[in-house]
Amino acid sequence: MGLNKVISVVVPVYYGEEMMDTLCIRLVKTLEKITSNYEIILVDDRSPDNSWSAVLVQTQENKHIKGIRLSRNFGQHYAITAGLEAANGHWIVVMDCDLQDKPEEILALYKKAMEGYEIVYAQRKTRKDSRRKKLSSRLFYGLFGYLTDTVQDSSIANFGIYHRKAIDAIIKMGDSIRYFPTMSQWVGFKKTKIAVEHGQRDAGESSYSWRKLIELAFNNIIAFSDKPMRLTVKLGVLVSLFSFLIGLIYIYKYFQGDIVVLGYSSLIISIWFLSGMIISILGIIGIYIGKIFERVKERPVYIIDEKINFEE
């Protein structure tokens, strides 16, 4: 892809109708302080409200603003992927549409990137979210970090500025399950983080319910780690060891005359031992099936319905 923009801003849009006008005004004002050669890519993840109509208004008023509408609701990180693949800037900013990622902070992110970093994350100093969302976020990142053997920071999400080569590396990742923060961590490159002000959500509520957060956590744990399967193997081994100890106890009881029913000891030992072995074997098989499953599916991770202002 030929690069003809200094900076691209990719914004996944879901329930963003009420914020769209303010978002674009603030983005344009901020980006004009960096360069006049920019683009704003608004990716409508088939939002149930009138977000796409709001996006169309913005694309008609400013040719720097481009719109992508997906064929259905694929999810935030798939919408981000669609925007990344369409962007042709040397630098790419990824941010949410709810204005909690403040457009004005892009100036600080860009300035830090000019010091020689390929990735600069925005670290939210004080999260202005509900108690429920803060709690669910901490639980998600804690569980995700443990089961993927990675260090997760709940103060860092999608918001940040990324060099073209980092984005190209993320795009080339063949994962069918997309989770942008972890993917950007995985590709490496020289990265840092700066503290930013977290904005107040003025309209609407987060679309991430507890059910969606649990589903997101499960999908990404499966995609980025085989640790759950390895834990299953360990569980099977522990059960086998425990069954062996139980077996010794029952053998002792048998010779003490405490067990008079013939076959009872061997039956208990067999059930415990074989159950542990079965769990271990299923865990090992599951690891390989999981890896094969990731590779054999070749479905597109998103489908585009409409694109606006991409004629050039």
N, C-alpha and C positions, 0 to 999 in steps of 0.2 A: 504494500500500500504506500503510495506516495504521500509524504507529509507536506501539507500546505498550511497548517495552522500552528501557531505557537502553543496554544493551550485549548484543550477540550474539557468541558464539564459534563459528566454523565450523571443524570438524575433519574432513578427509577421512580415512577409516579403511581401511587395507589391512594385513593381518597385524597387527592391533592387539588381538587377543584377550588376550594376556598383560598388556598395559599398561592396559586399559580401566578397571579398578577404581581403580588408582592415579591415572590421568589425571583421572578425574571427581572423585575426592576432593580432589585438589589444585586443580582448577579451581573447584569450588564454594567451597572455603575462601578462595581468592583473590578471587573475584568478590563474595562476601559482604562483603568489606572495602570494595568500591566501592558496591554497591547490592544490594538484595534483588530488584530488578526486572531480571532477566537471563534469558538462555536459552543453552543449549549445544546446538548442532546437530551431531550425529555422522552423517556421510554414509558409509555402507558402500559402497565401490566394488566390490561383489560379491567380497569377499575369500574366497579358497579355504578359510581356516580358519574357526573359529567366532566370528568378530568380530561378526556380526549377533546371535548369541545373547547375547554379552556386552553389546552395545548395548541389547538388549531388557531385560536385567536392570537396567541403569542407568535406562532410561526408566520402569520400574515403580517404582523406589525414589524417584525424584525427578522431579516433573512439569516442572521447569525444564529437564530434559534431553529433547531431542527426537531422534528417529531417522529417517533416510531411507536406504532401500536401493535402489540402482540395479538395473536389470534385467539388467545384465551389467557386466563390467569396462570402463569407458570411459576410465579414466586419472585421475590425481590432480587435474589442473587442471579436468577436467569435473566431478568430484565437488565441487570447490570452487565451481564455478559453480552447481551445484544447491543447495548450502548458502547461497550468497549470495542467490539468488533467493527462498529460503524465509525468510531472516532478516528480522526487522522491528525491529531495534535502531537507535538513533540512532548508535551506534558499533558497528563490527564488527571483531572480532579474527579473523585467519586464522592457523592454526598446524597443525603436523603432530601425529600421534598418538603418535609414538615417544618422547615426553618429552625429546627433545633440545631442543625448544622448551619452555623451562621455564615452566609456568603462572604462577609467582610473578613473572615479569618483566612480566606484563600490568599490574601496578600502576605500574611505571615508565613503560611505554608510555602508559597512560591519563593519568598526571600530565603527561607531556610534551605530549600532545595538548591538554590544558587550557590550554596557553600560547598556543593559537591556530593550531595546525597541523591540516590535514585528513588528512594521512597521516604516520604515524611508523613507520619501518622499524626492525626489530631487527637490529642488526649484530653478528654473532657475533665476539667478541673472539678466542677461541681455539677453533678447530673441533676437536671431539673425535670425529673420524672416522678411518677407516682410511686408510693412505697411498694405496691404490688409489682410494678415493672422492675424496680431496682432489685427486689428480692428474686424475682424470676431470672433476671439477668445474671446475678451472682451464682444462683444455682446452676444455670445453664453452663456458664463458663467454668465453674468448678468441676462439674461432672464431665464436661467436654475435655478439659485439660487433663483430668485424671485418666480417662479412658483412651486418650490419644497420646499420652506421654508428652504433652507440649505445655508450654507456659502461656496461659491465656490471661489477658488483661481486660476486665469488664469496662474499663474506662476508654477503651479504644474499639471503634466499630468500623464502618466503611469509610468514613470521612478521612481524606488524605490526598496527597498529590503524588503521582507515580510517573516515573520516566517511561518513555515509549518502550524501551527494551524490557522493562519489568512487566509492562502490560502485554507485550508480545509473548513473553514467557508464560504468563497466566492463560492467555488465549490458547496456547499450544497444549496446555494440560488436557489430557483426554478424559478427565473425570466427568461422568454423566451427572453426578451430584455436585452442584456448584455451591461453594461457600466462600465468598470473596475474602474475608479477613484471613482465614487460614491459608488460602491459596497464595495470597500476597506474602504471608510469612514464609511459606514453603519455598518460593522461588529464590529467596536470598537477596542478593545485591546489598549495597550500602544503604542502610536505613537508620532513621532516628525518629524521635517523636517530640512534639512541642505541645505545651499546655494551651488550650483554647477555651474560650467562653462557650458554655453550652446554653443554647437559647431555650426560651419557654415555648411550649407548644400552644399556639393561640387558638387553634381550631382542630376539631376532630379528636380521635383517640387512636392509640396504636392498634394496628391490625393484628398484632401478635397476641393471640389468646394463649392460655396455658396449653391447650391441645396442640396448637401450632408450634409452640416452643418445644414441647416434648417430641413432636414429629420431626422438627428441625434438628434437635439434638440427636435423635436416634439415627436419622438419615446420614448426618455428617460424621457421627462416630463410626458407622459402618463404612462410609466412603474413605475416611482418612486413617483408619486404624483397624488392626485385627486383634487388638487387646481384649475385647469382649470374648472372642473365641479362645484366646490364650488363657483368660481367666476361667473359662469353662473347662479347659484341659486341667488346670491346676485344681479346680473343684473335684474333677473326677479322680485325680491322684489322691487328694485328701480323703475322699470318700473311701477309696480302696485301702488306704492306710488305716483309716478308722475301722473299716470292716475287719482288717487283719487283727487289730487290737481286740475288737469285740469277739472275734473268733477265738483268740487265746483265752478270753474270759470264760466263754462257754465251754471250751475244752476243759478248763480247770474245774468248772462247775460239774461237768460230766464225770470226771474222775473222783470228785468229792461226793458223788451220788446225789447231787441236787437236781439233776435232770434224769428223768426215768423214761421219757418218751423217746423211742428209738428214731433216729434220723433227724431229730430236731436241730441238733448242733450243725450238722452238715448243711441242712436247708438254710439256716440263718446265715452261715458263712458264705454260701453260694450266692444268695440274694444280694447281700451287701457287696461282696467282691465283684460280682458280674455287673451290678449296677454301676459301680465306680468305673469299671473298664469300659462299659458302653458309653458313659458320659465322656470319657477321655477320647475314645475313638470318634464319636460324633463331633467332638470339638475339633479334632484334627481334620476330619473330612470337611467340616464347615469352613475352616480357614481356606482350604483350596477351592471349595465351591464359591465362596465369597469373592476370591480373586478372579476366578473364571467369569463369574456373573458380571463383574465390573467391565470386563473386556468384550464380552460377546454382544452386548446391546449396542446398537449403532443408531439409535433414534436421535434426531436433532434435539438439542436441549431447549430450544425455543423455536417458534414459528412466527414470522412477521406478517402482519395483515396489511399495514399501510406504512409508507415512509414519506415524509414531507421535507422539502428543501434540501434534498440530497442529489439534485440534478447536476451540480457542478462536479 
